[in-house]
Amino acid sequence: MKILMVEDDRTIASGLEYSLQQEDYETILCHNAETAKSMIEEKWHEIDLFLFDLNLPDGSGYDLCALVKSQSDKPVIFLTAFDDEVNVVMGLD
């Protein structure tokens, strides 16, 4: 399974990537929305799961999710420290 991870915090990204690779997942790591958009367009058919941070330096995980969902119904998981009701509802939408 190939996973596209988008996380701007390099420490979190590194730990998560290491853990996933230890479980035999193949990962593609991006640190910003611009690079992630390019990877989504370039490697769309190879990616099985998307992990998006909500707060990115040049965009939002919500925008990346909308891009993915506009193409198909591949699974998306949000990684975030936000736990307020507004962000939970937006993520579910």
N, C-alpha and C positions, 0 to 999 in steps of 0.2 A: 504494500500500500504506500502510495506517495502522498505526502502531506506538505502543503504550502503553509509556512508559518510566517506571520508578519508581526514583529515585536521590535519596538525601537529601543528598549532597554537591553543592552548587549549582554548583561549578566544573566538576566532572566532567559533571554533567547538561547544563550549558550547552554544553560542547565537543562532547559526543556528539550533542546535539540539532542543533547547527549542522552537524556533519558529515553527519548523516542527511538534513537538509533540503537540503544541497548536492547530494545524490544523488537529489533529488525524492521523498523519503519524507515522508509527512505524520506528524507526531508529536503525541502528547498526553503532557505531562510532569506527573508527580506527585512530590512530595517526601516522602510518607509513606504508610503502609499504609491509613489511613482514607480518604484522598482516592482512592487507587487502587481500593479496593473500590467506592466510589461510581461511579467511571468505568467499572469492569468491568460493573457492573449496568446503568448508564445507556446505555453505548455498545457493549455486547457485540457486536452484529451488525456494527458498523463496523470493529472492530479485527481486524487480520490477524495480528499478532505482538506478543508481550509480552516486554519486557526488564525483569528484576527484579534489583535489588540484594538481597543476602541479609540484610544487617544494616540494618534501618530503625529509626528512633527509637520507633515504636509498633507494631512487629510484625516479621514475617519474610517474605522473598521466598518461602520454602517454603510459608507459609500462603496467599499470593496464588496461587501455582502450583496448590495443591490446589483453590482456588476456581475457577480457570480450568478445570482438568482435570475437575472435577465437572460442568461444563456441556457441554464438548466437548473435542475433541482438537486445539485450536489450538496452534501452536508457542509454546514458552516458552524464553527464553535467560536464564541467570543471569549477572549482572555482579558480580564479587566479587574481592577481593584474597585471600580465603581459598583456600589451596591444599592444605590437609591432607586426608588420605584420607577422613576421616569426612564432611566437607562434600562432597567429590566423589561419594561413594556416595549420600549423602542427595539430592543434586541429580539423580542418575541414577534414583533410585527415584521 
